[in-house]
Amino acid sequence: MGDAHYADVAIERGIDLSPTGLTYRVPGKLAGLAVGERVVVPLGRKKAHGYVIRLHADEPDYDPKKIKPIEQRAPGGVALPGGLVELARWIANYYVCPLGMVFGAMLPAAVTRGTGTKQKQLVKLSRESPDEPKLTKVQQRVLDAAKRHTNWLLIKDLADLAAVKTTGPVKTLIDKGLLESKIVDAVHSDLDLRAQADVQDVKHDQLSPGQRGALDALAHAADQFGVHVLHGVTGSGKTEVYLRLIEEVPEGLSTVVLVPEIALTPQTVGRFLARFGPDSVAVLHSGLTAAQRHAQWRRIERGETPIVVGARSAIFAPVKRLGLVIVDEEHDSSYKQDQLPRYHARDVAIKRAQMAGVPVLLGSATPSLESYANATSEPRPGFHYHSLPDRVPGMKLPTVEVVDLAEERKFRRGVHLLSRRLEQRLQQTLENTGQAMLLLNRRGYANYIACPDHRCGWMMTCQHCDATMVYHKDKKLPLGGVVRCHHCLAEQALPRVCPDSGHKVTTFGLGTQRVEEELIAKFDGLRLARMDSDTMRRAEDYRAILDRFRQGEIDVLLGTQMIAKGLDFPGVRLVGVISADTSLNMPDFRAAERTFQLISQVAGRSGRSEQVGRVVLQTFAPDSPAVALAAKHDYPSFAKMELLTRVEMGLPPVGRMVRIVLRDPDHVKALTRATELAHNLEHAKAALRLDVHLRGPFPCAIARVADHHRFEVQLLARSAAPLQRLMTELRNHGKLISDNRTAVDVDPVSLL
C-alpha cells in the first residue's frame, strides 16, 4: 500500500487501549510496511511491540504533527498472513479480549524472541561478473560449483559441493567479487520427527461402508466451506478418513490438524508422520523446546510443510493458503483456553475455515452436544452429519459389565477399591497374557484428611482456597507424605493429629496412588505403571511409558483421563473404570456429558484387535443415564435425553452463555464489583431491549481460590448476537474490561 501515511497498531499488551489499535505515522524508511508485521512503537515514555492491523491515508481530526512515527520493524522479521489478522479481530471481539493479546497468543514466544536463531553466511554467483582473474585449481573448482547452483548456499555447503576441505577458497572468491554473500538468521533445531513416526501405520485398502460414505460426501464439498461432524465409535477408523482426505487436498494448499494435548496422543501424530513423511509434516505443541517450536513455525511460514499437526494453538499456524481443517476429538475440553484470550480452538477453527472458504471436519466418538445438535436436530446451515456406527472389519465393541459398588459393600469387609468382578477379570486377563488399563480420574492417595471422631467434624481444607486438601503418599518424607491443594498448589506436611480433638488424623477417599498400592498387594509380580500428572512431568515420560506398554513390558496401565485419549494397543483385553462417579456430581451442567464421554473414550481402548475386549465399570450410580447408556455404547439416546434437559433449563447448546467471574482478596470488594457489573448489565440490556437473561451475582462453586474471593454473573440468550451486543456496549464505555480481576468467559466449558 504505497500511499499509506498512517498505520493502526495493536499493542502487544494485556490492556484494552483501543479495539481498533493506536495510530502511528509510517516513516519513509519503512516503505513497503504490510498488515500483519510486528513493529516497535513509542508508547508514553517507553517502547512497545505491536502489530500493524491497518494501513491508510486518512487524515486525523487532530494535529497530524502529534502522531508519533513507528520506530522500526521488530527484529526477526515476524509477520502474520492477512487472514490471521482478520481472525484476530474476530477473536478479540467475540471473546472480549484486547486485540494485542490475541496476536500475542497467535505467535509463540520463541518466534518473537528469536529463540535458537543463529546468523549464517550464504553465498552465490555474483550477478555482476567481473573479468575472472587468475584462479588456482581449487578456486576454479569452487567457482564452477557455484555456477551450477543458482540458489543461495551456505559457505560450507558450497565448499562440500566443490570437494574442498576448507572454506578459505570460497571467502577468497567473495573478496575477488566473483561470489556475493549475505548474512541471514537461521533457526537451529534438534527435533527429529522421524523418531516419532509410527512405522506400523499401514494404509487400509478395504474401507467400511461408513468410511466410504463419509469420504464420498466430503469429496463433493472439498472446495467450499462447511462444518462436517464425523461421529464414529472408537475403533471405527476416523483417523484413516482424515488421512485419505488430506491425500486429496490439492497441491499448494495446506491442512491444519488439531489434536487434544498432542503430547498425550503420540500414536495419532505418528500416523500422520508415517503416512506423509516428516518432510511434509510440521508439529506444534507445548512439549517442544522453544528452539524446536520456532523452527517448526518458520517451516510453516516458508511453505515447506503442507500439513500442520498440533494442539490448540496450531489453529494459528501461518499457512498462506488453507485447504482443509480437521479437529480430532472435537469434544475435548483442552481445546478451550482458560486464560486470556479464552478462545475455543474448535470454534476458531470453524471461523478460520469459513474465512478461507474451505471445509472443516470435526471428529469424535462422543461429539460435544453443541456439534451434535448443530448437525442433527434442526441442523444449522452449513452443518453436515456423517456417521461411522461400527468398528472397522475384524474389531467389535467391547462387552461392558456394570458393578454396583453399593451392593458390593454388602459382601466384603474392609476397604477394597477393586470389586470382586474387576479382580476376577484382571486375573483372567493376566493369565491369558493380555494387558489392562485402569482409569481413576483422581490423582493422589486420599482426597480427605479428617478427624476420626465424627463428633468433632474437623476436615482439613486449604488455607487459601475453599477446597479440601489431597494426601500424596511419599515414603521418602518423615511423615510419609504431603498434603496438597490441587487449585493453588499449596503444600504442607501431613498433620499427625486433629488440631481440635488431638486424635490421630485419618485419610480416606481414593486416588491413583491408593489403587496402585492395592494392585501391588493383591497381584504378585504385577508389572504396573501409573500415569498421572504426578508421575508424568514431561512429554518424554509419557512417550516412554507408552513405548514400554506397546512392547509388552507393562501388564497394567493405571492412570487418570490422560490414558483415555487416542491410544490404540491391540494387546489390551480389559479396561476397568475404578469410579465412574468422580465427575458426575460436580456442580456443573456439563457433568453428565463429561462423564459419558470419559467412560466411552476409555472403554474404547479395549478390544482393538480380533479378540473381543471387556470393560468393568464400577459405580455408585448404575442407573444414571450417563453411566447406563455409556455401558451400552448408546450415544444417540444419551444425547437426546441430555438435550431435553438443556432445553428445559435454557442451557447450551439450545442457548448461549457468557460467564463473568470477578475476584478480589477482599470479600466485600469482590461482591460490590460483581453487584455493580450486574446492575450495569441490567441497565444496558433494558436500554437496548435485548432478550438476555441474567443470573447472579452469586459465589462461584469454589468461592475462594488462592486467597481471592470469587463471584460470578451469568448471561444467557437464545443466540450469540444479543450477548455480543450487550458486552460490546459495556466494553465501549469502559465498564467491562478483561484483566486479572475480571474473567469474561464466552461459551464456558466449565463452571467450577
N, C-alpha and C positions, 0 to 999 in steps of 0.2 A: 504494500500500500504506500506508494511513493509520495502522495500528497498529505500524509498524516503528520500533523504537527503535535498532536497530543496522544497520550496513552492512558487508559484507565487500568490501574494496577491493583490487584487483590493482595493485600499484605499477608504474609505467611505468619500470622499470629493468632492466638486464641481469643481475639476480640472482634466484635462486630462493628468495625469502624464505619463501613459503608457497604451495603449489599451490592452496590454497583461498582465498588472499587474507588480508589483515590486517583485524581487526575494529575499527571505529570507531563512536562514538556519533553518531546523527543529531540535530543540534540543531533546535530549533523553527523557526529562521529558514530551514531547508532543507526545510520541509514540502512534500511532493509530489515529493521526490527519486525518480528512477526508475533501474532497472537499465540500464546502458549509458552513464550520464552520466559525464563526465570531471570530477574534483574535485581540490581541493587539500587535502592532509592533512599533519599533522605526522609526521615520521619522524626519531626521535632529536632532535637539536638543530636539524635543518633541516626544510624543507618539500619535499614531493614531489607529483608528479601521479600520479593513478591512476584506475581505472575501477571503478564500482560493479558488482559481479557478483552480489550477493545482498542483499536486504533482509529483516530478520527481527526477531522479538521474543524470541528465545531468550536466556534469562539465562545469562551465562557462569559457569563453575565457579570463577571467581576474583572478586576485589573489583571490582564494576562501576565504582567510582569511578576505577579506574586506566585505564579505557578513555577515550582522548582523543577529542574531537569532530572531525568533519570541519570544516575551516575555512570552505570556500566552494566553490561551483561554479567550475570553471575558466573563465577569460574566454573569450568566444566562443560559449558555449552549445553545446559539442560533445557529441553523444550518438550512440551506435550502436544500431541496432534490436536487439531482444531476440534475434532469430535469429542475429545475428553474435556475440553474447555466448556463446551455446551453441556456435557453430562455433569460437570462440577456445578454449573449454575443450577441445574435441576435438583441435585442433591442438597445444595445449600438452602434452597427454597423449601423443598419438601420435608427435609429432616431438621429444619430450623438450626442451621449451623453457620458460623462465619465462613465465607467463601474461601478465604485464605487457608483455613484449617482443612477444608476439603482437598485443596491442592496439596497440602502437606501430607494428607493420608494417601493421595494418589502416587506420590513419589517416595520410594524407600529412602530412608535417611542415608543409607550407604551411597545412593546416587548423588544426592545433593552435597554430601561431604566428600565425594570423590574417593571413597574408601577403596584401597587396592590399586589406585591409579599410579602408574609409573610412566615417566617420559621415555620415549623411544625414538631413534633416528631412522627415518625412511629415506630411500634413495631411488632415483630412476634416471633414465637417459635424459640429458639436458635438451630442452626444446630449442634453444639457440646453440646449435652445434658449432663450436669454433673449429678452425683447422686443427686436425689431430696432430699434436706434437709427437715426437718420437717416444714410443712406449716400450717398456720391457715386455717380454713374452707373457709374464704373469698379469701385468696391467691390461694387455690386449685381450687376454682371456676373460678378464672381468668385464671389459667394455663390450665384448661380443655377447656375453651372457646378458648384460643389461639391454642390448638391442633386441634380444629375443623375447623380452618381457616388457609390456607397455605399462603395467601397473606398478604402483609403489611397492618396494620391497624393504624389509629390514636389512640393515647393513650386513648382519651375519648371514642372513638367508642368501643374499647376492654372492657373498664370498663362498658359501657352500655350493651354490649352483655353478660357480666357476672353478670348483675344486681347489680353492685357495685356503690355506691353513689359518691365515690371519686376516684382519680387516684393514691392515695397512694399505694395500693396493687400492682398495675402494676409496679410502679417505684421500689418497693422492689424486685420484681421478676427480674427486669433488673439488680439490684445490685447483686443478687444472681447468675446471669449468666444463668438463665432459659429462659429469653427473651433477644433478641438482639434488638437494636434500631438504628435509623439513623435520621439525621436532613435533611429535604428536603424543597425546595422552593415551595410554593403553591400560586396560584393566586386567590385572593378573588374577587368575582363579585356579585353585587346585581341585575344583569339583570334577569328578569323573562320573558322568551319568551312565557310562557303560556298566559300571558296577551295580547300578540299580535296575538294570534291565532284567526282566524275568525270562530266562531262556526257555522256560517251559510253555510259554504262550504259543498256541497253535491256532491258526485260522480255521474255523469250523466250516467245512463245505456244506454241511446239512444244517439248515435253519428250521426252527419251529414255525408252524403257521402264524403264530403271533408275531415272531420276529420279522417274517417276510411281509406280513400285512403292515406292520409299523414302518418298515423301510420303504415299501411301495407308496404309502400315504405321504411320507416325508419327502420322497423324491419329487412328488408333484408340487411341493411347496418350498423347494430348495432356494428359490430366488426371490422370496418375499417374506416380510415379517409375519410371524405367527408364533403363538405360545403353544407348544406341543407337550402335553403331560403324558409321560410314558410310565404307566403303572404296571410294574412287573413283580411278581412274587420273588422272594430270594431264590437265586439259582435259575432264573428264567432267561438269563443271557442278555441283560440290559447293556453290559459293557461291550459285548460283541456288536450290538446295534450302534453304539457310539462309534466304535472303530470303523464299521462299514460306512457310516455317514461321513466321517472325516475323509475317508478314501475318495469320496465323491465330490469333495469341495474343490472347485476349480482352482487351477494353478494361479498364483498371485494373490489369493485370498487366504486369510488366517482363521484358525479356530481357537477359541478360548474354552478350556475345560476346567470347571471348578469342582473340587472335591473337598469334603469337610476335613479339616485338620490333616493336611497332606502327610504330615509325619506319622499319622496313625493309619494311613492307607497305602503302605508301600507296594502292596501287590497290584492295586489298581494302577498306580503310576508306572510300575514295572511293565505292565502290559502295553501301555502306550509307547514306552521306550523300546520294547521288544518289537512291536509291530511296525513302527515308523523309523526307528533308529535314533540314537542320541543326537545326531547332527540336525534332525528335523524337529526336535522337541526341546523346549525351554521349560524349566521348572522354577516356580516362585513359591517360597514358603518360609516360615519363620525358623525352620530347622537349619537353614543355610547360614554360613558365616556372612558377615557384612560384605566382604570382597566377592564372595560367590553370588550373593544377591545382586550386587552391582554388575558383575559380568553377565549374568543371565538377562538383566534388564537391557543392557546395551546390545546383546544379541538380538533381542526382540525389536529394539528400536531400529537397528540396521536392517531388519527384514531377513535375517539369516535363518529364522526358525518359523515355519508356517503353523506350528502347533504350540500352544502355551498351556501347561497344566499347572494348576496352583490352588492354593486355598483362597479364602475370602478376598484378599486384596488383589488377586490376579485378574479380577474383572477390570482393573485399571491398567492392564498391560498395554504398552504404547504401540499396538499394531496399527499399521497405516490403513489397511483395507480389511475389514472384518467380513467373514463369510458364514460363520456358524458359531453359536454359543451353546455349551452343554453345561448343565448344573446337575451333578450326580448327588444322590441322597438329598434332594432339594428340601426335604422336611427338616434337616438337621439344624438345631438351634445355634450351632457355631457359626453359621452364616450371618448372624446378627452381631454387629459390633456393639460392645457395651460401654464404649467411651466415644466422645466426640470425634468425628461425626458418627452418630448412631444409625448407620445405614444397614439395610438388609441386602446382602450380596445377591440373593436370588432376584429381588425386585429391581436392583440396579442393573442386573444382567438383562432383565426384560426391557428396561428402558434403553440400555445401550443397543440392544438388538433392534429395537423399534427405530431408534435414530439412524441406524445403519441400514435399515430395511432388509434384515436377514432373520432367519428363524432361530428360535431359542428352544432347546429341549430340556424339560425338567423331568428327571428320572428318580423313581423311588419305589420301594416295595410297600411303603406306608406313606403316601403323599400327605403333605400338610392339608388340613381341611380347607385352607384358602385355595390352594391349587386345584384340589379335587372338586370343590364346589364351583369354581370358575369354569371348569372344563366339562362338568356333567349336569348339575342342576341349574336349569336356565342358563346355559353357558354364555359367558361374555363373548362379544365379538372378537374374533382373532384367536380364541382358545380352542384347542382340539385335544381329544382324549384318545389314547392308544393303550390297549390292554395286553399284557402277557400273563395270562392266568395260570399257566403251567410251567413247571421247570423244564429245562432242556431235556431231550431224549436221554434216557438212562438214569435220570435222577427223579426221586419222588420226595414230596414234602415229608418232614419227619412226623412221627406219631407223638402226641403230647399227652402226658399224664399229669393231672392236677392233684396236688396233695393239700388237703385242708389242715393247716397247722393247728387249728383249734381242736380238731378231732385227734390229731397226732399226739397232743399233750396228754390225752386221757390214757394212753397206753404206755407212756415212758416216764420214768422219773429222771430228775436232773435236767441239766441244760444240754440240748442237742440242737445244733444249728442245721445238721443234715438229717432229714427224715429217714425213716426205715426204707422207704421206697427208693430214695436217692442213693442211699448207701448200697442197696442191693444192685441197682442199675450200674453204679460206678464200679462195683466189684466185678460184675459180669463183663463190663467193657474192658477193664484192665486184664482180666483172664483171657479175653479174646484179642489181646494186643491192640486194642483200639485206644483212641485218645478222647479226652473230655475237656469241655470248657465250662467253668462255673462262674456265674455272674452274681455279684452283690454290689449294687451301686452305692456303697458307703465304705469309705476307707477308714483306717484306724483299727483300734481293738474294741473299744466300747464308746458309745456316744452319750453315756450318762455316768456321772460321778456323784454319789449321793450318800446321805446318812442311812444306815440300815434300820434305824428306829423310825417307823412310819409316823410316830407321834411328833418327831422333830420336824420332818419335812424339808430339811436342807438339801438343796441340789446345787452343784457348782455351776455358776454361769460366768460368762466373760465379764471382766470389769469394764470393758469398753463397748460391749455390744449386748443387746437383748437376745442372747443365744447361749445354749449350753456348750460347755467345753467337751472336747473329744479326747479320750485317752489313747495315746500311741505308745505301745509297748516297746521298750528298748532295754535289754538286759545289761547293756554296757553302762547304763546310768545307775547311780546309787540307789534310787527308789524304784528302779525297774521300768522307768518310762517318763513321759512328759504329757501334760495336757495342753491342747492347742485349740485355738478358735479358728474355725475354717472361714471366718468372714474377715477379721482384721489381722489374722495370723499371729496374734499374741500367744506367748508360750510361757509356761512355768512348770516347776516340778510337781509331780503328783503329790497332793497332800496326804499325810498319814492318817489324820483324824478329822472328824467333823468339827468345825470351829464353834458350833453351838452346843453340841452334846458331849463332845470328846470321844465318841465312839469311832472305831476304826472305819474309814470310808469303804464303800463297796463300789464296784464298777459293774454296770450291766448295759444291755443293748448289744448290738452286733456291728462288726466291721470286718473288712477283708483279713486283717491280722488274726482275728479270733477264729475265722473259718480256717485259715491256714494252720493254726495250732491244732484244731480238731482233726483236720485231714491227716496231719503227720502222726497224731496219736492213734488214729483208727486204721491207717493203711501203712503197714511196714514197707520200707524201701520205696515209697512213692516218690517218683521224680516230679516235683512240683515247682511251678514258678508263679509268683504273684506279680500282677501287673496293675499298678495304680500310680497316682502322681507322687506317692512317697518313694516308690522304687524306680520309677521311670523318670529320671531327671532330664535326659536328653533324648533326641530322636534316635541316636545311635543305640541307646539302651533298648528301646522298643524294637528296633530292627533286629538286634542281636538275639533277643528272646524269641521273636517270631521265626528267625532262621533255625534256631535250635528246635523249636516246636515242629517246624516243617520237616526237619531231618529225623524226627522221631526220638530226639534226646530228652524230651519232656513228655510225661504222661498226662498231666493235668495242668491246664492254664486257668488260674483263678484271677479274676480282675473286676474292675468297675466297668462303666459303659464303654471305655476305650477298646474292649475286646469285642464289642458288638458291631464294629464298623468295618465293612469291606474286606473281611478276611475269608479266605477260601482254602480250607485244608481238608483234602479228601479223607484223611485218617480220623477225623472227628466223628465219633459214633454217638456221643452223648453230650447234651447241653443241660446243665442244671441251673435253674434260677433260684437262688437261696431265699430271696424275699421279693415277691413281685409288688409289695405294698410300699416300698420306700418313698416313692414319689406320688402315690395315689391320693394321699390325704393332704397334700400340700395346699395352702390357701391360694390357689391359682386356678383359673377356669380352664387352663390347658392341661391340668394334672392327668386327667383320664387319657387324653390324646397322647401325652408323652409316655405314659405307662404302656399303652397299647403298642406304640412304636418301638419302645425299648425291648419289650418281650418278643415282638415279632422279629425284630432285627437279630437279636442274639439267638433265637430259636432257629433262624435261617442258617446259622453256621453249622448245623448238624445235618448229616446225611448228604453231603455234597459229592457223592460218588454213587456207584451202583448199589451199595448196601444202604438199606433204609436206616435213617437215624432216629434217635429218641430224644425227647425233651421231658424233663421232670420240672414241673412248675410248682413251687411252694408258695402258699399264700394264706392269709387270714381272711381273705375276701374272695372265695372261689366263685361267688355269684355276681361279682362286679362285672358289668358288660365289658370293661376294658380287659379284664383277665379272661373271662369265659370266651369271648369272641376271638381274642388273640390265640387262645389254645386251639380254636377251630380254623385258624388262618382266614377268618372271615372279615376282611377289611370293609367291604361294602355295607354289611349290616351295622358294623360299629359306626362308620361314617354317617349313615342315615340316622341312627339313634342320637349320636352326638350333635349332629346339625339341628335336630329338632329341639334339643336343649338350648343350643345357642340362639335359635330363633325366638324361643320363649323369653330369653333374657336380653335379647338385642345385642349380643356379643359377636365379635368376629368369628367367622367370616361374613355373617349376614350384615354386619355393620362394621364401622371403622372406629379405631380407638387411638387416643393420644393420652399418654400418662406423663404427668409433670411432677417430679419429685423435688422438694425443697429441703435442704439440710442446713443445720447450723448447730454449733456447740451449745448454744443457749436454747432451751426448750421453748421459752416464751417467744423469742425472736423468730424461731422456725415456724411456729404456729401463726404468728402475726403476719409474716410474709406470705404464708400459704392462704390465709384468710383474705389478705389484700388481693392476691392474684385471683382467687375465686370471684371476688367482687368485681374486679376489672373484666374478667371473662364474662360474667353475667351481664354487666352493663353493655359491653361491646356486642354481645350476642343479641340483646334486645334492640340495640340501635340499628344493627344490620339485619334484623329479622331473620336470624339463622335458626334452622332446626337442629340444634345441638343440645344434648343432654349433659349436664354437669353433675359429677359426683364428688363430694368432699368439700373442704379438706378433711382428711382423716389420717391417723397414723399408718405408716407402711406396715406390712406384715412383720417385718423385722424393724421395729420402731427406732432402734438406736444401733448404729454401726460405727466403729472407730471413734467413739465419743461425739458423734454427730447425731442429733435427733432428726428424724425424717418424717415428713408429712407429704401426702400426695393429693393431687387433683386429677380426676379422670374426665376426659371428654369423649362422648360417644355420638356418632351420627350415622346415617344410612350410607353416606358416601364420603370420600375424602375431601371433596370440594369445600363444603361449609367449614370443616375443620381447618383447612389451609387458609381460607379467607379470614377466619377468626384469629388464628395465630399471626398472620401477616399484619392484621390491624394492630394488635398489641405490640408486635415487633417494631413496626414503623414508628410507634410512639414511645419506644424505649421501655415498655412495660413487660416485655418477655425477652430475656437475654439468656442464652445458654452459657453457663460458666461453671465454675467448680462448686457453686452452691445451688444451682438450678439445672436439673437434667430434664430436657424435653425429649421424651421417647415416643416417636411416631411409630405406630404398628408394633407395640411391645410384644416380645415373645415370652416374657416372664414378669410376674407381678410381685416377686419377692424383694 
